[in-house]
Amino acid sequence: MTASRTPIRAVVAGGSLVGLSAALALSRLGIDVTVFERTPARAADGGGGLGVSTALLREVTGLAAAPPVLHGADRDTGAWHLLQAWLEDQAVAHPGIRVGRGPAVVAVLPGDADRGAIVTTADGARHHADLVIGADGARSTVRATVDPGQPDARYAGVLLWRTLVAERDLPPGTPLPRDGEPSRELYAGPYRLVTYLVPGPAGETAVGGRRLNLVWYDPEQRDLLHDRGLLDGDLVRGTLAPGALPDRVRDRLAAFAGAVWPSPWREALAVALATGTVFGTPIVHYRPRSLARGRVALAGDAAHAASPMVGGGFRQGLYDVRALTRALGGLAGPADVPAALAAYAGDRLGPAAAHVQASERATADYLAWAATRTAEPSGLRNQQDFATTSHQAGSQAKDTRSHPREIWKEEVMAIIGIEERAVHAITARAEITDAIYRYAAGLDLGDATLLESALTEDAVVDLTSATAKLGLDFPVLAPRDVVVGALTAAVGPLDTSHSITNIRIDITGDTATTRCYAQANHYLPGEGPRPDRTRHALMMNRYTAEMVRVEENWRIRRLLIDCAWFDGDPQVLVALV
């Protein structure tokens, strides 16, 4: 958006992760943004942990600073309150963003191409806006404006017991998870326990300063939620606050954890239950029928609430924000907003609904499985229902476990955990290697779509070092559209073959550096198969690729190409330029 165009004023309802990410992304387009967050002050703690797609977050928000995350073997993880505070700091430091805390958004008139939207807050104030983004969570108020016939998310039948426990608060002698410990998923009785590490209260990431994040799936607490007024039929009215667990529930959870869950997670749960830091979050589902109406659009859990069982809730919200910025980029003025939001809805409605549908299926499968299991620890001896996809940290401390089955169980978990780490590493490396192969194959086949699939939108390909050695002047290519257009025009029509060898990969979270050799032979169009044509350009190049995970795929963000040796005629390389 340029200064000569009519400025656009946006209101974002919700100052959590997706709302603040949306504010930062919209501000990059030159849109003036006001965020309304209903809580009067930041959370000093709480909110649990989450997986963070760091590269996607940076891509969407344009932030260069590193977010407060812990780099694990399988993914980056963070604590909700740390990430929210970091995003809010980034937002309030931006001159085009205002963050207001206190009065919640209680109603929105959607407007249309001729009239702006009107946002009413709990203090009675009315705010005029050209654009409204409802990022106000699973129990969204704005959702009623977008789809009045289906405004509410519904209880999915599972309560999540959640807590964060600092490693320093564990009992002395408790074995701590090693550096790089992957996420875990354990099943026992009717329960599912998901565990992973997150940064400490001040962002600490070293062993001993981190926190253990625990998410305990419990399908047996519908009556408790009804009794506490948190569930009205299938409508969720709130969460069970820390310290609000009834004694009978707390004692039962403590007994089960102490008898069944492995160390150090059982010790962490004992600490959390004793200190009253466990809180209960009901899982809800909301499968959208619409994502936009007039000048109002939904994003994040307000748009598509799903279970963490299928993961990626924050990532899905970032996909929403990215689609919003694409749809809203280049608007001439406020009157274009409804059409842009309709395009956004067309882009995201299908994937969003599919994500929730996958969550509904996974939750139904889990509930069917749980219905056949007992919650009594003593009954587990006759059930082969204890499983895990990872393992607890090893320890050289004296083994005080007395039950042979418990020792066997932890040894099996260790074996499975090693296998899982290997699978994660192998999968990531295969996907990274495939991105390099897609780049090379795109050149050989002159396939713009294949070449594009290997690159990020802001990709840079720098051949200047290689071409300078050959006496050629070739510019740095960026972004992706320029890279694809230039290379398919210059190389695509040639008879070429690229062979990739000696691949070495260093992975850190959602980023990686890949180094390899690429031997490429080039002939003029139609001359490669002809034995009487010997004019060629044969190169052995060194590739250094900076790569990021985008959605579910790895892509090249920056590719530096240097020439190790050359044979032939350099002019073949630029014959079609």
N, C-alpha and C positions, 0 to 999 in steps of 0.2 A: 504494500500500500504506500503511495507517495503522498507528500504533504499537500499536493493540490487536490486530492480527493477528500470527500466529506468524511470527517473522523467518525469512527464507530465506537460507541460506548457499550461495554459488556459488563454484565453482572454474573458472577460465579457464585452459586449457592453451594456452600460447603468448602471449608478450608482444610480438608484432609489431603491425602497424597495426590489423588487424581485432580481435585479442585485446584490445588496450588500448581500442579504440573500444567493444567490447562491455562491458568493465569499467565504463567511464564511463556508458554507457547503462543498464546494469543498476543501477548505484548510484543513478541518478536515480529508480528505482522503489523505493528503500529496501532493496535487496538487498545483503547483506554479501558483498564480492567479494575473493577471493584469486587472484592471477595467478601462475602458475608459468612462468618463462621459462628454457629450458635453457642459454642462453649465460651465462657468469658475469659478463660486463661488457658495457656498451654498446659498440657499434661507433663508433670515432672517425671512420670514413669508410666508404665502400663501399656496396654494395647497389644502386647504380645509381639511375636516375631513374624517375619514374612520373607519370601524370596524376592530378590530385587534384580531385575534385568538392567544392569548398570549401563551397558552400551545403549540400550533403547531409551533409558531415562535421559541420558545425555543428548541423544539424537533429537528427542522430542522437545526438551526444554532449552537446548542450546547451551547448557551450563558446562563450563570447562572444569570446575572444581570437582573434587572427588567426594561422592556422598559417603556418609558414615556406614560402611558395610564391612562384613567379614568375608574374605575370599575363601570359600570352601572347595573341597575336591570336586563337588558336583554343581555348585551354583554359589552366587553371592547371596548373603542373608543380612537382614537388618532388623533393628527394633523399631516398631512403629513410631514411638514417641521421638526417637532420635532423628529419624528420617523426616517426620513431619516438621520438627523444629528447624531442621536444616533447610528444608524447602521454604518454610515461612521466612527464614532469615534471607534467603536468596530473593524472595518475592518483595519483601518490604524494602530491600535495598534498591529495587528497580524503580525508577521515577514514574513509570507508566502503570504501576500497580498499587492499589490501596487495599489493606486487609483490615476489615472491621470485625471485632469480636463482641459477642453479646446478643444483640437482637437477631433471632432466627428468621429466616424466610418462611412466611406462613401462607402466602398465596401469590400466584403469578397469573396475569392476563397475557395471553400469548402474542397478541398483535398479529399483524400481517404485512404485506408489502407496503401498505399505505400508512400503517400505524405502528408505533413502537410498542414494546412490551412494557408492562407495569408490574413491578415487584413490590409487594407489601411485606414489611418486617413486623416482628412481634411488638415493637414499640409504636405501631400505627403509622410509621413513615411510609410514604409511597415513593418509589425510585423508578424513574423512566430509563429504559435501556433499549438499545438497538438489537441486542443479542443477550440471551440468558442461557447459561449452562447449568443444568441441574446435576451437581456432583455431590449430592447430599446423602449418599449412602443407601444401604439396603432398605431402610424405612424412610424413603424419600418423600418429601412434601411436593416437590416439583413434578414428580411422576404423575400426579393427579391432573396436572394441566396437559401433559402430553397424551395421556391415555385415561380419560375419566372413567371409562368402563372397566379398567383393570389397573387400579392404582396401588394395589398392595402385594407385597411379597408374602409367601406362605411358608409356614414351618415345615421343615423337611424331615422331622422325626428324630433328629440327633442334636444333642447338646454337646458343645465343646467346653471341656474344662481346660483353662489356659493359665499359664503362669510363666514368669521369668525368674530364674534363681541364679544369683551371682556365684561363681566358682569359689570365691573367698568365703561364702557363707555355708559351704558344705562341711560336714563333719570332718575333723582331722583324719587323715589316712584314706579318704575317699579317692579312688583313682580318677584323675582328670582326663577328659578326652584329649587326644594328641592334636597337634597343629594340623589343620587340613581335614579334620574329621568330617565325613560326609553326613548327610541327613539320614535318618533312620525311620523305619516304619515297622511297628511290631503289632502283633495280634495275640490276644489271650482272652478266654471267655468270650463275652459278646463285645469286647472293647477293641479299640484301635488306638495306638499311641504313636504319634509322630514327634520326633525330636530332632533338633539341630541347634547349633551354636549361633549366637548373635554377639555383637559388640557389647562391652561392659557399659555401665551407666554414663560414663564420660567418653564413650567410643573406643575403649580399650580393646585390642585384638590379640594380645599376647596370652599364652596359656597362663591361667591363674587370674586373669583380669576379665575374662569373658563372662557371658551368662548362658545358662542352659534354657532353651525355649522348649516348652512341653505343651502338646495339644492332645488331649485325651478325649476320644470320641465315645460318647455315652448315649445309647439309644433307649435308656430306661428312666428318663426324668421328665416325661410329659406331665405327670401328676404334680411334681414339684413346681414346674413352671406355672401350671394352672393355679395351684395353691398360693403362689406368690403374686398372682395377678399379672404375670408376664406373658401369659398365653390366653388368648380369647378365641376359642375354636382353633383355627389354624393361623390366626393373626398374632404375630409377636409384638408385644408392647414394650419390651425392654430386655436388659441383660441382668444376670445375677451378679451383683457387685462383689468385689473382694471383701471377705469377712462375713458374707451373708449366707454361707452354707449352713444348713441345719446340722446339729451335732451328729445325728444318725447318718447323714450322707457323708460328712467329713470322716467319721470313724470307719465307714465301710470302704471308702476310697483308700484311706490310709492302710487298712488291713490288706486289701487286694494288692496295692502297690508294693507293700513290704514283702508279700509272699510271692509275687509273680514278676514284676518288672525288674529288669536287670540294673546293675550298678553302672554309672552313678545316678541314673534317672530315678531310681527308687529313693535314694537319699535326698535328691532334689525335691521330689514330691513330698517327702516327709517334712522337709523344711518349710515348703510353701503351705502345706496344710496346717502346720503348727503355727505359722506366723500370719495366716489369713490373707495370703496374696493370691490364692486361686479364685478366678472368676469364671462365670458360666456364660457362654455366648450361644444362643440357639442358631443353628444353621437354617437359612431361609433360601427359597428359590424364587426367582422372578424371571420368567421367560418373556421377553418383550414382543409385543405386536407392532410397536411403533417406537421410534427413537426421537422424533421431532414433530413439532407442531408450531406453525407460524414462525416466530423468532426464538423459540425455545427448543433446546436439545438436551438429551440426557447423556451422561457419561459415567463410566465406572459401575459400582454396585447399584446405583440408581437406575442404570440402564439394563443391567443383566446380573442379578445376584445369583451366585453359584456357591457350591461347597468347596472348601479348600481341598477336598478329596481329589478333585481334578486339577487343582493348583492354578497358578497364574492369574489370580484375581487382579493384582496391581498391573501385571503385564497387559491383561485385556483392557484395563482402563487406559493405559498408555497407547494402545492401538487406537482406542477411541479418540484420544487427543490428537494423535498424528493424523487420523482421517479428518478430524475437524479442521486442522490447520491447512490441510491440502484443499479442502472444500472452500474455506474462507479466504484463501490467499488470492490477492488481486481483485478484491471487490471494489467496485466503483463507489459504492455508498451503501447506506443502511437498507435501501429498498431491495438490494440484492440478497439480503441475509436469508429470507425464507427459502429461496431457490437453492442457495448453498447448503442449508441445513437439510433440505430434501435430498440433495446429492450425498451428503454425509450419511443419512439414514439408509439410502440405497446401498452404500458401500459397507456399512457395519451391521445392519440388521441381521442378515443371514449368518455371519460368523458368530455374532453375539448369541443368537437364539440357539445355534448349534452347540456352543459352549455350555449353556445352561442345560440343554437336553442331555449332553454327555454327563453332566453332574447329576441329573435326575436318575439316569440309568445306573451310574456308579453307586449312588446312595441307596437305590432300591436293591441292588445286588448286596450291598453291605448289610442292610436291614434284614434281608432274607437269610443271609449267613448268620447274623447275630441271633436271630430267633431260635437257632438250633443249639446255641451254646449256653452254658451255665455261668453265672457270675460268682459262684462260690469257688475260692481258690482250691479247696480240697477236691472239688470235682474235676479239676484240670488233669489230675493224674491219669484219668481214663479217657482223656480227649487228646487227640493229636492235633490240637488247634493252636499251638504256639508257633508263630512264624515271624521272621524278620527279614528285611532286605538289607540290613547293615549290622554293624556290631559295635559294642561298647569298647572304650579304650582298654588296652592291655595294661597290666599292672604287675610289678615285681613284689608288691606287698604280700604278706602272708595270706593264704587263702583260708578264710574263716567260714566258708559255706559248708554246711553239714549235709545237706540233702544231695545224694548222688545225681538226681535228676536235674537239679539246678546247675551243678557243675557241667554236666553233659550239655545242657541247654546253652550255656554261655560259650562253651567250646565250639558248638555248632554255629552259633551266631558269629563268632570270630571268623570261621571259615567262610560263611556266606558273605560277611562284610568285605572280606578281601576280594571275593569274586565281584561284588558290586562295584568296588572302586575300579577294578580292572575294566569292567564293562563301561563305566562312565568315561574312563580315559580313552579306551579304544574307540568308543563311539564318537567322541569329540574329535579325535585325530582323524578318523575316517571322514567325518563331515568337512573338516578343514582341508584335507587332501582333495576331496571331491570338488571344493570350490576352486582350487588351483587347476584341477583337470577341466572344469567347466570353462575357465578362462582360456586355457590353451585350445580346447576343442572349439570354442566359439570363434577363435581366430582361424583355425584350420578349415572350418566348415562355412565361414562367413555368416555365422548364425548370430544375429544381433540379440535375439531373445536369450539364447544360452549365455552369451557374453554378459548381458545385463544381469542375469541371475547370479553371477559370481561377484558382483560389485555392489557396494552401498550407494545410496543416492549421491553422496558427497565424495565419491571415490576420486582419487588422484593416481594417475599412472605417469611415472617420471622415467623416460628413456634417455634423458639428456646425457647421462654419463656414458651409456653404451654408444649412442649415435655420435657423440663428440669424438670418440676414439676412432670412428670410421670416417671422420671429416664431414659428417652430416649435421645439419641444424634442424633439430626436431623439438617442438615446444613441449612443455609440461601440459598434460591433458587433464582437465577437470571441468565440471563434475561428470557424473556417469554418462549423461546424454552425449557430452562432447567426446568422452573416451570411446563410447560405442560407435558413434558416427565416424570418428576419425579412423579407428582401427579397422572397422569393417570395410571402409572405403579403400584404405591403403593396403591392407593385408588380405582381406577376405577374398578378393578375386584371384590372388596369386595361388600357385600350386605349392602348398606348404605342408610341413609336418613338424609338430612340436612334441618332444619327448621329455618328460619330467623325471628327474632322478634325485637321489641324495636328499630326501626331504627330512628336515629337522624342525620340530614344532615345540614352542614354549607357550604354555597356556597359563593365564592368570584370570580366573573368573570368566567373564564374558569377553575377554580380549585374548589375542594370541599373536605371536610373531612367528612367521614361517619362513624358513630359508631353504632354497633348493636350487638345482641347476636345471636349465631348460635348453636343450639343443634343438635348434630350429633351422630347417633348410627351406629356402625360398627359390622358386622358379617363376618366370613370367607366366601369365595365364596360358594354359594349354601346353606348355613346354615341359612340364615335369615328367610325364611318361615317355617323352621322345628321346631315344638314345643319341640322336644327332644334336641335341641341344644341351650344352654343358655350362652355359652361363647361369650362375646361381649365386646365392648369398647364404653361406652356412655359418651359423653363430652358436657359440656356447655361452649362454648368459647366466648370470647369477641373479636370482630373484630374492628380494627381501620384502615380504608382504606383512603389513600390519592389518590384522583381521579382527572382526567383531562378530558376536552372535546377534543376528537380527531375526526376531521372532524365533522360529525353530531351526534356522539355517545359519551357517557361518558364511561371511562375505568378506571380500577384500576392501579395506578402506583406503590403503595407500600401498602402492606397488613401486618399488625402486628396482630398476633393471640396469645391471652393469655387464659389460662384455669381458669374458675371460679370454676368448680367442675368436678369430674370424678367418674364414677362407672364402675367396670368390670376389664378386663385384658388388660393392656397397650400393651402387646405383639401382640394383634390382629392388632394393627395399623401398625406394622412393619413386619407382617408375610410374606409379599410378597416382602420386600425390600432386 
